[in-house]
């Protein structure tokens, strides 16, 4: 069978490799189809690595989510954070720790009877601190003449006032805390009682420079800067709560899930679990003449008449400063067993009290 060149049409032998006429290559072998190269092992490894990375990210994200959803542990750091946040958010709470309210400091003048040596000694401390001018002695009229000492508020004293209070600093923070190792369950609620030692921040210039700084510090409501605060695990974080919320936890099991219901003896039950503070003189007392006095956390009740007062505690001695005009401060020294107490005014013993048990 004849073969022809595809270019010029000249016949050539079956075994010829080139056309004798034009020289074009003839009978060239058909080029094989390109083979499909299999995927390299490195590509597979890369896919596996990507898939593994995605899986690892999912595992890490799941672990982080589980960590975020985990309730906060009771610890020194968690309790300190909660207490610092509580003090920073509530100005009234800070003022109770940082401000003096035992006298009507907002008045231009404070008049003190000559026999009231304890009040005079205190105001003399404020004179040395530059807040008051040196006292001026004046005679008083009336049936029984007696002298008074008049203390006039100086310009630095006016600048130191915050409302009717005399404050020694602007802030306070936790220096040391305990109680996180004694968490208890009230129903389904975890609670604890934290005891925190505080330190002042941003002290007033007059207070920081006062020669009687330590004595002034002792006159603060919590002169030792130690407080006891009820804590609860709320929304997976430890928070400072109040006594009402603690009662609610005991009644409903969870704070914030039901209204607080005050059951009979509930506060006594709670106080048997934790101590909520107060002062040693709280309760009813009978004087030697037979009249009954009652002291609450913020009032003195005498024959049914209630007078607001400020209570400052140092050991077993409670200094009571009634808010009513003309009322003098007095000290109550409670016995170690709490059954009796002595009332003194200006360092002079007035009467003996005996606790009345309900």
Secondary structure, 3 states (H helix, E strand, C coil): CCEECCCCCCEECCCCCECCCCCCECCCCCCCCCCCCCCCHHHHHHHHHHHHHHHHHHHHHHHHHHHHHCCCCCCHHHHHHHHHHHHHHCHHHHHHHHEECCCCCCCCEEEEECCCHHHHHHHHHHHHCCCECCCEEEECCCCCCCEEEEEEECHHHHHHEECCEEECEEEEEEEEEECCCCCEEECCEEEEEEEEEEEEEEECHHHHHCCCHHHHHHCCCCCCCEEEEEEEEECCEEEECCHHHHHHHHHHCCCCCCCCCCCCCHHHHHHHHCCCCCCCCCEEEEECCCCEEEECCCEEEECCEEEEEEEEEECCEEEEEECCCCCCCEEEEECCCCCEEEEEECCEEEEEEEEECC
